[in-house]
Amino acid sequence: LVKEKTEAEVCVYQVNLVKKEDIYAAANQVKSAQGPVWCLVNNAGILSGTELLDTPDRRIELLFAVNVMAHFWTTKAFLGDMIENNDGHIVGISSFA
């Protein structure tokens, strides 16, 4: 739809946000295929769907990995190019998560 409306090229990459190594590998793949990234939209987030005392520790760790740490790792993966090129934007979108 974006390409139809703007003629822009849109590429989608899937990555496991729990593993920083996967994030860094995907970032390298993106940069190799597309060149320096000038806009990063951090829009990942998950909910537990349960009250804190009913939420297993592993689920809390997963929530933290996706909702907090993944934002740091994706930002770290792309920020260097943005600084080097003196151009770039990072958009952090959050919700209840």
C-alpha positions as CSV (number, residue, x, y, z in Angstrom):
1,L,0.0,0.0,0.0
2,V,2.8,2.4,0.8
3,K,4.5,1.8,-2.5
4,E,1.2,2.3,-4.3
5,K,0.6,5.6,-2.6
6,T,4.2,7.0,-2.5
7,E,6.3,4.9,-4.9
8,A,8.6,4.3,-1.9
9,E,10.4,1.0,-1.4
10,V,9.3,-0.8,1.7
11,C,11.3,-3.7,3.1
12,V,10.3,-5.9,6.0
13,Y,12.7,-7.9,8.2
14,Q,11.6,-10.3,10.9
15,V,13.8,-10.7,14.0
16,N,13.6,-12.4,17.4
17,L,13.8,-9.4,19.7
18,V,14.6,-11.5,22.7
19,K,18.1,-12.3,21.4
20,K,20.4,-9.3,21.0
21,E,22.6,-11.3,18.7
22,D,19.7,-11.8,16.3
23,I,18.9,-8.0,16.5
24,Y,22.5,-7.2,15.6
25,A,22.6,-9.8,12.8
26,A,19.3,-8.4,11.3
27,A,20.7,-4.8,11.6
28,N,23.7,-5.8,9.6
29,Q,21.5,-7.5,7.0
30,V,19.4,-4.4,6.7
31,K,22.4,-2.1,6.4
32,S,24.1,-4.4,3.9
33,A,20.9,-4.5,1.7
34,Q,19.6,-1.0,2.2
35,G,22.6,1.1,3.3
36,P,22.6,3.4,6.4
37,V,19.2,3.6,8.1
38,W,18.0,7.1,8.9
39,C,14.8,6.3,10.6
40,L,14.2,3.6,13.2
41,V,10.7,3.0,14.6
42,N,10.8,0.9,17.8
43,N,7.2,-0.4,18.0
44,A,7.5,-3.8,19.6
45,G,5.7,-4.5,22.8
46,I,3.9,-7.4,24.6
47,L,1.7,-7.7,27.6
48,S,1.4,-10.3,30.3
49,G,-2.4,-10.3,30.4
50,T,-2.2,-11.3,34.1
51,E,-1.8,-9.6,37.4
52,L,1.8,-9.4,38.7
53,L,1.5,-12.1,41.3
54,D,-0.1,-14.4,38.8
55,T,2.6,-13.8,36.2
56,P,5.4,-16.4,36.0
57,D,8.9,-15.1,36.4
58,R,9.9,-16.3,32.9
59,R,7.0,-14.2,31.4
60,I,8.2,-11.1,33.3
61,E,11.7,-11.7,31.9
62,L,10.2,-12.0,28.4
63,L,8.2,-8.8,28.9
64,F,11.3,-6.9,30.0
65,A,13.4,-8.3,27.1
66,V,11.0,-7.2,24.4
67,N,9.6,-4.0,26.0
68,V,12.8,-2.6,27.3
69,M,16.0,-4.3,26.2
70,A,15.1,-4.8,22.6
71,H,14.7,-1.0,22.3
72,F,18.2,-0.5,23.6
73,W,19.7,-3.1,21.2
74,T,17.9,-1.9,18.1
75,T,18.9,1.7,18.9
76,K,22.5,0.7,19.5
77,A,22.5,-1.2,16.3
78,F,21.6,1.8,14.1
79,L,22.6,4.9,16.1
80,G,26.2,4.9,15.0
81,D,25.4,5.3,11.3
82,M,22.9,8.1,12.2
83,I,25.6,10.0,14.2
84,E,28.2,9.4,11.5
85,N,25.9,10.8,8.8
86,N,24.6,13.6,11.1
87,D,21.1,12.5,10.1
88,G,18.5,10.2,11.6
89,H,15.5,9.8,13.7
90,I,14.5,7.2,16.4
91,V,10.9,6.9,17.2
92,G,9.9,5.0,20.3
93,I,6.3,4.0,20.5
94,S,5.0,2.6,23.7
95,S,1.6,1.5,25.0
96,F,0.5,0.0,28.3
97,A,3.5,-2.3,27.9
